[in-house]
Amino acid sequence: MRNLTLLTDLYQLTMMQGYFEYGITDKSVVFDMFYRKNPYNGGYAICAGLEQVIDYINNLHFTEADIAYLKSLNIFKDEFLAMLRTFKFTGEIYAVPEGTIVFPNEPLLRVKSNIIEAQFIETAILNIINHQSLIATKASRVCLAAQGDTVLEFGLRRAQGPDAGTYGARAAIIGGCTGTSNVLSGQIFGLPISGTHAHSWVMSFDTELEAFRAYANIFPEKAILLVDTYDTLGSGIPNAIQVFDELREVGKLTGIYGIRLDSGDLAYLSKKARRMLDAAGYEQAIISASSDLDENLITDLKLQGAKISLWGVGTRLITSEGWGAFGGVYKIVATENKYGEFIPKIKLSDNVAKVTNPGIKKIVRFYDKEHHKIKVDIVALDDEHYDETQTVIASDHNARWKKMALFPGKYTLRELLVPIFKDGVCVYESPSILEIAAYAKKEMATLWEEHTRFINPEIMPVDLSDKLYFLKDEMLKNFNF
């Protein structure tokens, strides 16, 4: 378990020292982590990274080396540094489970703690959740485009560093990939790993046929041969077929076998390859492809009738090409007064989209009972109660005249935020990565097709409860600077 305590912005520490010097370190506050816009201008996102947040919180402490480094900056006072020696998280965290479908302006994670603890953990939480949620969402889009075909994550060599590649592979599995080429991620997280050989293997032998034959002799149970080193149709596929013939003759063609295309017109080549393989009696041979794939290219290849059933997606997945950052933020929404009451707080902005929703909140998700598809999410204050015996009127909080009636017997509901830490102790058992991936797959099935299209998707309604809406409205009307 890594100690990421100093994975923070300097201003978190300078603010902490300010709270310390003003004697308000025990002041309780509530922060929400949320995002404002779906990545890729899509209709949803997938939340990921909670397990790493839990590891971070559990291992949060300042070592003597950390203290010595901070002292060397000549910014912090000795009394403050002494306090850091016993620093740990003692508060409460609620969060949306990993793999959950989420929408803008919903609290994905809610922190209630004293001000210095809640303030300090902001940066690391955003770093972890933002990255993995972005990659999980990108992976889900790629898998949607693949229409049920196998998708493998192949992006380690192009990732922005070891951590981005390693944790990105984890997020890609949550998003729907069935395996990764990243061996370290396989070791750390128990991910299925996959891979065959490169062009250099073929070029290391005197002939392409010798290279294929040697590889198939070593790995006859997984003989996926890369056929585009020299001439895909003229030599690559014919040589692969000859090797398959040889394996079949000795009874070794019993596992997974096929070819990989990594360049050229993938639609044309895959269709020609399929005809050649089928004519040779290899209808079960896999045709896999790589070559700078993403959801848009895979969609086009599908429309062109490409005969590809396994997609190795690398650079554009692991780097989230087309959307640089998830955009999650962490904002204070309530503070405790001297009577122990939590007072809602609101942040104003000239940019209306940046005005925050005040108070301690939860998310209530409503499903169409017949199809088990999401109808609406309502962000409500934590003390509000909903049950399936109620008639619920949901509306667009930006246009209150747009209303939706949910009648008893026609919907089901659940609250999304679950307890993760109480009094500084983790009360949540993280599922395995494969369990999270299976849960995310079920979550994707709760979206209507209109919300999963890549161009101009329908935007899922996220309403504010009446109580929250009018609280926010009243605070805006009576705001005192």
C-alpha positions as CSV (number, residue, x, y, z in Angstrom):
1,M,0.0,0.0,0.0
2,R,1.6,3.3,-1.1
3,N,1.8,6.3,1.1
4,L,0.3,9.1,-1.0
5,T,0.0,11.6,1.8
6,L,2.1,14.3,0.0
7,L,0.1,13.8,-3.2
8,T,-1.5,17.2,-2.6
9,D,-1.5,20.8,-3.6
10,L,0.5,23.2,-1.5
11,Y,-2.5,25.3,-0.7
12,Q,-4.1,22.5,1.1
13,L,-1.3,22.6,3.6
14,T,-1.2,26.4,3.9
15,M,-5.0,26.4,4.5
16,M,-4.6,23.7,7.1
17,Q,-2.0,25.8,8.9
18,G,-4.3,28.8,8.8
19,Y,-7.2,26.7,10.3
20,F,-4.7,25.5,13.0
21,E,-3.5,29.0,13.9
22,Y,-7.1,30.3,14.1
23,G,-8.0,27.5,16.4
24,I,-10.8,26.0,14.2
25,T,-9.4,22.6,13.5
26,D,-12.4,20.9,15.2
27,K,-14.9,22.8,13.0
28,S,-17.0,20.1,11.2
29,V,-17.7,20.6,7.5
30,V,-19.2,18.7,4.6
31,F,-17.7,18.6,1.1
32,D,-19.2,17.1,-2.1
33,M,-17.1,15.7,-5.0
34,F,-19.1,16.0,-8.3
35,Y,-18.6,16.8,-12.0
36,R,-20.4,19.3,-14.2
37,K,-20.4,17.8,-17.7
38,N,-20.4,14.3,-19.2
39,P,-17.1,13.4,-20.9
40,Y,-17.1,13.3,-24.7
41,N,-20.4,15.3,-24.6
42,G,-22.0,11.9,-23.9
43,G,-25.1,10.9,-22.0
44,Y,-23.5,9.4,-18.9
45,A,-20.3,8.6,-17.0
46,I,-19.1,5.6,-15.0
47,C,-17.7,6.2,-11.5
48,A,-14.4,4.5,-10.7
49,G,-11.4,4.7,-8.4
50,L,-13.1,4.2,-5.0
51,E,-10.9,1.3,-3.9
52,Q,-7.8,3.5,-4.4
53,V,-9.4,6.3,-2.4
54,I,-10.0,3.8,0.4
55,D,-6.4,2.7,0.3
56,Y,-5.3,6.4,0.4
57,I,-7.4,7.2,3.4
58,N,-6.4,4.1,5.3
59,N,-2.7,4.9,4.8
60,L,-2.9,8.6,5.4
61,H,-0.1,9.7,7.7
62,F,2.9,12.0,7.6
63,T,6.2,10.3,8.0
64,E,9.3,11.9,9.6
65,A,10.7,12.3,6.1
66,D,7.5,14.1,5.1
67,I,7.8,16.4,8.1
68,A,11.4,17.1,7.4
69,Y,10.7,18.0,3.8
70,L,7.8,20.4,4.8
71,K,10.1,22.0,7.4
72,S,12.7,22.6,4.8
73,L,10.3,24.8,2.8
74,N,10.4,27.4,5.6
75,I,6.7,27.9,5.3
76,F,5.3,26.0,8.2
77,K,5.6,26.5,11.9
78,D,6.9,23.9,14.2
79,E,3.6,23.7,16.2
80,F,1.7,22.9,13.0
81,L,4.3,20.3,11.9
82,A,4.1,18.7,15.3
83,M,0.3,18.4,14.9
84,L,0.9,16.6,11.5
85,R,2.8,13.8,13.2
86,T,-0.5,12.5,14.6
87,F,-2.7,13.4,11.7
88,K,-5.1,10.9,10.3
89,F,-8.6,10.8,8.9
90,T,-11.3,10.5,11.6
91,G,-14.4,11.5,9.7
92,E,-17.2,10.1,7.5
93,I,-17.3,9.3,3.8
94,Y,-20.2,8.3,1.7
95,A,-19.7,7.4,-2.0
96,V,-21.3,6.0,-5.1
97,P,-20.0,2.4,-5.6
98,E,-17.5,1.9,-8.4
99,G,-19.1,0.9,-11.7
100,T,-22.2,3.0,-11.1
101,I,-23.7,5.1,-13.9
102,V,-23.6,8.7,-12.8
103,F,-24.6,12.1,-14.2
104,P,-23.5,15.7,-13.8
105,N,-23.9,17.6,-10.5
106,E,-24.6,14.5,-8.4
107,P,-22.4,14.0,-5.3
108,L,-20.2,11.0,-6.2
109,L,-18.5,11.3,-2.8
110,R,-19.5,13.1,0.3
111,V,-17.0,13.9,3.1
112,K,-18.0,15.0,6.6
113,S,-15.1,15.7,9.0
114,N,-13.2,18.4,10.7
115,I,-12.1,21.2,8.4
116,I,-8.4,20.2,8.2
117,E,-9.0,16.6,7.3
118,A,-11.8,17.3,4.9
119,Q,-9.7,20.1,3.2
120,F,-6.5,18.1,3.0
121,I,-7.9,15.0,1.2
122,E,-9.4,17.0,-1.7
123,T,-6.5,16.8,-4.2
124,A,-5.8,13.1,-3.9
125,I,-9.6,12.2,-4.1
126,L,-10.0,14.3,-7.3
127,N,-6.8,12.9,-8.8
128,I,-7.9,9.3,-8.3
129,I,-11.6,9.5,-9.1
130,N,-11.2,11.9,-12.0
131,H,-8.7,9.7,-13.8
132,Q,-10.3,6.3,-13.4
133,S,-13.8,7.6,-14.0
134,L,-12.6,9.2,-17.3
135,I,-11.0,6.0,-18.5
136,A,-13.8,3.8,-17.4
137,T,-16.3,6.0,-19.3
138,K,-14.1,5.9,-22.5
139,A,-13.8,2.1,-22.3
140,S,-17.6,1.8,-22.0
141,R,-18.0,3.8,-25.2
142,V,-15.5,1.6,-27.0
143,C,-17.3,-1.5,-25.8
144,L,-20.6,-0.1,-26.9
145,A,-19.2,0.4,-30.4
146,A,-17.9,-3.1,-30.4
147,Q,-21.5,-4.4,-30.0
148,G,-20.6,-7.4,-27.7
149,D,-17.3,-8.3,-29.3
150,T,-14.3,-8.8,-27.0
151,V,-12.3,-5.6,-26.3
152,L,-8.9,-5.7,-24.8
153,E,-6.9,-2.7,-23.4
154,F,-3.5,-2.4,-25.1
155,G,-2.4,1.1,-24.2
156,L,0.4,0.8,-21.6
157,R,3.2,2.0,-23.9
158,R,1.3,5.1,-24.8
159,A,-0.1,6.0,-21.4
160,Q,1.1,9.2,-19.7
161,G,3.3,7.4,-17.2
162,P,3.3,4.1,-15.3
163,D,0.4,5.0,-12.9
164,A,-1.8,6.2,-15.7
165,G,-1.2,2.9,-17.6
166,T,-1.6,0.7,-14.5
167,Y,-4.7,2.3,-13.0
168,G,-6.1,3.1,-16.4
169,A,-6.1,-0.6,-17.2
170,R,-8.1,-1.2,-14.0
171,A,-10.6,1.4,-15.0
172,A,-10.8,0.0,-18.5
173,I,-11.9,-3.4,-17.1
174,I,-14.6,-1.6,-15.1
175,G,-15.7,0.1,-18.3
176,G,-16.2,-3.2,-20.1
177,C,-12.8,-4.4,-21.4
178,T,-12.3,-8.1,-20.8
179,G,-8.5,-8.0,-20.5
180,T,-5.4,-5.9,-20.6
181,S,-1.8,-6.3,-21.9
182,N,-0.5,-4.7,-18.7
183,V,1.1,-7.4,-16.7
184,L,1.7,-5.2,-13.6
185,S,-2.1,-4.4,-13.5
186,G,-2.7,-8.1,-13.8
187,Q,-0.5,-8.8,-10.8
188,I,-1.8,-5.9,-8.6
189,F,-5.5,-6.0,-9.3
190,G,-6.0,-9.6,-10.6
191,L,-7.0,-8.4,-14.1
192,P,-7.1,-10.9,-17.0
193,I,-4.0,-10.3,-19.1
194,S,-3.7,-11.0,-22.8
195,G,-1.2,-10.6,-25.7
196,T,0.6,-12.4,-28.5
197,H,3.6,-11.2,-30.5
198,A,4.9,-8.1,-32.3
199,H,6.2,-7.5,-35.8
200,S,9.7,-7.8,-34.3
201,W,9.0,-11.5,-33.6
202,V,8.3,-12.1,-37.3
203,M,11.3,-10.0,-38.4
204,S,13.6,-12.0,-36.1
205,F,13.2,-15.1,-38.3
206,D,14.4,-15.7,-41.8
207,T,10.9,-16.1,-43.1
208,E,7.4,-15.2,-41.9
209,L,6.4,-18.8,-42.1
210,E,9.2,-19.8,-39.7
211,A,8.1,-17.1,-37.3
212,F,4.5,-18.2,-37.3
213,R,5.5,-21.9,-37.0
214,A,7.8,-21.2,-34.0
215,Y,5.2,-19.1,-32.2
216,A,2.4,-21.7,-32.7
217,N,4.7,-24.5,-31.5
218,I,5.3,-22.6,-28.2
219,F,1.7,-21.4,-27.7
220,P,-0.5,-23.8,-29.6
221,E,-3.5,-23.0,-27.3
222,K,-3.4,-19.4,-28.2
223,A,-2.1,-19.1,-31.8
224,I,-3.1,-15.6,-32.7
225,L,-0.7,-14.6,-35.5
226,L,0.2,-11.1,-36.6
227,V,-0.2,-11.2,-40.4
228,D,0.6,-7.7,-41.7
229,T,4.4,-7.5,-41.3
230,Y,5.1,-7.9,-45.0
231,D,2.0,-8.6,-47.2
232,T,-1.2,-9.3,-45.4
233,L,-3.1,-11.0,-48.2
234,G,-0.2,-12.3,-50.2
235,S,1.8,-14.0,-47.5
236,G,0.6,-13.3,-44.0
237,I,-2.8,-15.0,-44.1
238,P,-1.6,-17.9,-46.4
239,N,1.3,-18.6,-44.0
240,A,-1.1,-18.5,-41.0
241,I,-3.4,-21.0,-42.7
242,Q,-0.4,-23.3,-43.4
243,V,0.5,-23.2,-39.7
244,F,-3.1,-23.9,-38.7
245,D,-3.1,-26.9,-41.2
246,E,0.1,-28.2,-39.5
247,L,-1.4,-27.8,-36.0
248,R,-4.6,-29.5,-37.1
249,E,-2.7,-32.5,-38.5
250,V,-1.0,-33.2,-35.2
251,G,-4.1,-32.5,-33.1
252,K,-2.9,-29.3,-31.5
253,L,-5.4,-26.9,-33.0
254,T,-7.7,-27.2,-29.9
255,G,-7.5,-23.7,-28.3
256,I,-7.9,-20.2,-29.5
257,Y,-6.4,-19.4,-32.8
258,G,-6.6,-16.8,-35.5
259,I,-5.0,-13.7,-36.9
260,R,-4.3,-10.0,-35.9
261,L,-4.5,-7.0,-38.3
262,D,-2.5,-3.9,-37.2
263,S,-2.5,-1.8,-40.3
264,G,-4.2,-1.1,-43.6
265,D,-7.9,-1.0,-44.5
266,L,-9.2,-3.1,-41.6
267,A,-12.7,-3.4,-43.1
268,Y,-11.4,-4.6,-46.5
269,L,-8.7,-6.8,-45.1
270,S,-10.9,-8.4,-42.5
271,K,-13.5,-9.3,-45.1
272,K,-10.9,-10.8,-47.4
273,A,-9.3,-12.7,-44.5
274,R,-12.6,-14.1,-43.4
275,R,-13.3,-15.5,-46.8
276,M,-9.8,-17.0,-47.0
277,L,-10.0,-18.6,-43.6
278,D,-13.4,-20.0,-44.1
279,A,-12.4,-21.4,-47.5
280,A,-9.6,-23.3,-45.7
281,G,-12.0,-24.7,-43.1
282,Y,-11.2,-22.3,-40.3
283,E,-14.6,-20.7,-39.6
284,Q,-13.7,-20.5,-35.9
285,A,-10.6,-18.6,-36.4
286,I,-10.6,-15.2,-34.7
287,I,-9.9,-12.1,-36.6
288,S,-8.6,-9.4,-34.2
289,A,-7.5,-5.9,-35.0
290,S,-5.6,-3.1,-33.3
291,S,-4.2,0.1,-35.1
292,D,-5.3,3.3,-33.2
293,L,-8.9,2.2,-32.6
294,D,-11.5,4.1,-30.7
295,E,-15.3,4.1,-30.5
296,N,-15.7,6.1,-33.6
297,L,-13.5,4.0,-35.9
298,I,-15.0,0.8,-34.5
299,T,-18.5,2.1,-35.3
300,D,-17.4,2.9,-38.8
301,L,-15.8,-0.5,-39.3
302,K,-19.0,-2.2,-38.1
303,L,-21.0,-0.2,-40.6
304,Q,-18.7,-1.3,-43.3
305,G,-19.2,-5.0,-42.4
306,A,-15.7,-5.6,-41.0
307,K,-15.3,-9.2,-39.9
308,I,-13.5,-8.5,-36.7
309,S,-14.5,-10.1,-33.4
310,L,-11.7,-9.0,-31.1
311,W,-10.5,-5.4,-30.7
312,G,-7.2,-4.4,-29.1
313,V,-7.6,-0.7,-28.2
314,G,-4.6,1.2,-27.0
315,T,-3.6,4.8,-27.3
316,R,-7.0,6.4,-27.8
317,L,-8.5,4.6,-24.8
318,I,-5.7,4.9,-22.2
319,T,-5.1,8.5,-23.0
320,S,-8.8,9.3,-23.3
321,E,-8.4,10.9,-26.7
322,G,-11.0,13.5,-27.4
323,W,-11.6,14.5,-23.7
324,G,-8.6,15.5,-21.6
325,A,-10.0,15.4,-18.1
326,F,-13.1,14.3,-16.2
327,G,-13.6,17.6,-14.6
328,G,-14.6,16.6,-11.1
329,V,-14.6,19.2,-8.4
330,Y,-14.7,19.2,-4.6
331,K,-16.8,21.9,-2.9
332,I,-17.8,22.8,0.6
333,V,-21.6,22.5,1.0
334,A,-22.2,22.8,4.8
335,T,-20.5,24.0,8.0
336,E,-21.2,23.3,11.6
337,N,-22.2,26.3,13.8
338,K,-21.6,26.6,17.5
339,Y,-24.8,24.8,18.3
340,G,-23.7,21.7,16.4
341,E,-26.1,22.4,13.5
342,F,-25.0,22.1,9.9
343,I,-25.6,25.3,7.9
344,P,-25.9,25.0,4.1
345,K,-23.2,26.8,2.1
346,I,-23.4,27.8,-1.5
347,K,-20.7,29.0,-4.0
348,L,-21.8,31.7,-6.5
349,S,-20.2,32.4,-9.8
350,D,-20.8,34.6,-12.9
351,N,-20.9,31.2,-14.7
352,V,-24.3,29.8,-13.7
353,A,-23.1,26.2,-14.2
354,K,-20.6,26.8,-11.3
355,V,-23.2,27.7,-8.7
356,T,-23.2,24.8,-6.3
357,N,-26.1,23.0,-4.6
358,P,-26.1,23.6,-0.9
359,G,-26.5,21.3,2.1
360,I,-25.9,17.6,2.9
361,K,-27.4,15.7,0.1
362,K,-28.1,12.2,-1.3
363,I,-29.0,10.8,-4.7
364,V,-32.3,8.9,-5.2
365,R,-32.5,7.0,-8.5
366,F,-35.9,6.1,-10.0
367,Y,-36.3,3.2,-12.5
368,D,-39.0,2.3,-14.8
369,K,-40.4,-0.9,-13.2
370,E,-41.2,-2.7,-16.4
371,H,-37.8,-2.2,-18.2
372,H,-35.6,-1.4,-15.2
373,K,-34.2,1.6,-17.0
374,I,-33.4,4.9,-15.3
375,K,-36.2,7.4,-15.4
376,V,-34.7,10.2,-13.3
377,D,-32.3,11.0,-10.5
378,I,-33.3,13.3,-7.7
379,V,-30.7,15.0,-5.7
380,A,-32.3,15.6,-2.3
381,L,-31.4,16.7,1.2
382,D,-30.2,13.9,3.3
383,D,-33.1,14.1,5.8
384,E,-35.7,13.7,3.0
385,H,-37.6,10.4,2.6
386,Y,-38.8,8.7,-0.5
387,D,-40.5,5.3,-0.9
388,E,-42.2,3.4,-3.6
389,T,-45.7,4.1,-2.2
390,Q,-45.4,7.8,-3.1
391,T,-46.4,9.6,-6.3
392,V,-43.3,11.6,-7.1
393,I,-43.3,14.6,-9.4
394,A,-39.9,15.2,-10.9
395,S,-39.0,18.3,-13.0
396,D,-36.1,19.9,-14.8
397,H,-34.7,22.3,-12.1
398,N,-33.7,24.6,-14.9
399,A,-37.2,24.7,-16.3
400,R,-39.7,23.7,-13.6
401,W,-42.6,23.5,-16.0
402,K,-41.1,20.4,-17.5
403,K,-42.5,17.7,-15.2
404,M,-42.6,13.9,-14.9
405,A,-45.0,11.9,-12.7
406,L,-43.9,8.7,-11.2
407,F,-46.8,6.6,-9.8
408,P,-46.7,3.9,-7.2
409,G,-46.3,0.4,-8.8
410,K,-44.7,1.9,-11.9
411,Y,-41.2,2.6,-10.5
412,T,-38.5,1.3,-8.2
413,L,-35.9,3.4,-6.4
414,R,-32.6,3.2,-4.6
415,E,-30.2,5.6,-2.9
416,L,-26.8,5.7,-4.6
417,L,-24.5,6.9,-1.8
418,V,-23.4,4.2,0.6
419,P,-21.2,4.5,3.8
420,I,-17.5,4.0,3.2
421,F,-15.9,5.4,6.4
422,K,-17.4,6.1,9.8
423,D,-15.4,7.7,12.5
424,G,-12.3,7.2,10.4
425,V,-12.8,3.5,10.1
426,C,-13.6,1.8,6.7
427,V,-17.0,0.1,6.9
428,Y,-17.1,-0.9,3.2
429,E,-15.7,-4.1,1.7
430,S,-14.5,-3.4,-1.9
431,P,-15.7,-6.0,-4.4
432,S,-13.2,-7.7,-6.7
433,I,-12.4,-6.0,-9.9
434,L,-14.4,-8.6,-11.9
435,E,-17.3,-8.1,-9.6
436,I,-17.2,-4.4,-10.2
437,A,-17.0,-5.0,-13.9
438,A,-20.0,-7.3,-13.8
439,Y,-21.9,-4.6,-11.8
440,A,-20.9,-1.9,-14.3
441,K,-22.3,-4.1,-17.1
442,K,-25.6,-4.3,-15.4
443,E,-25.5,-0.6,-14.8
444,M,-25.0,0.1,-18.5
445,A,-28.2,-2.0,-19.2
446,T,-30.2,0.5,-17.1
447,L,-29.6,3.3,-19.7
448,W,-32.0,3.8,-22.5
449,E,-30.5,3.7,-26.0
450,E,-31.1,7.4,-26.4
451,H,-28.6,8.1,-23.6
452,T,-25.8,5.9,-25.1
453,R,-25.6,7.2,-28.6
454,F,-22.4,9.1,-29.4
455,I,-23.8,12.0,-31.2
456,N,-26.4,14.3,-29.6
457,P,-27.4,11.8,-26.8
458,E,-30.5,12.5,-24.8
459,I,-29.5,14.0,-21.4
460,M,-30.8,12.1,-18.4
461,P,-32.9,14.4,-16.1
462,V,-31.3,15.1,-12.8
463,D,-33.7,17.0,-10.6
464,L,-33.4,18.8,-7.3
465,S,-36.0,17.9,-4.7
466,D,-38.5,20.7,-4.0
467,K,-36.9,21.2,-0.6
468,L,-33.4,21.5,-2.0
469,Y,-34.6,23.7,-4.9
470,F,-36.3,26.2,-2.7
471,L,-33.4,26.2,-0.2
472,K,-31.0,27.1,-3.0
473,D,-33.4,29.7,-4.4
474,E,-33.9,31.3,-0.9
475,M,-30.1,31.4,-0.4
476,L,-29.6,33.0,-3.7
477,K,-32.2,35.6,-3.0
478,N,-30.9,36.5,0.5
479,F,-27.2,36.0,0.0
480,N,-25.0,38.2,2.2
481,F,-21.5,38.9,1.0
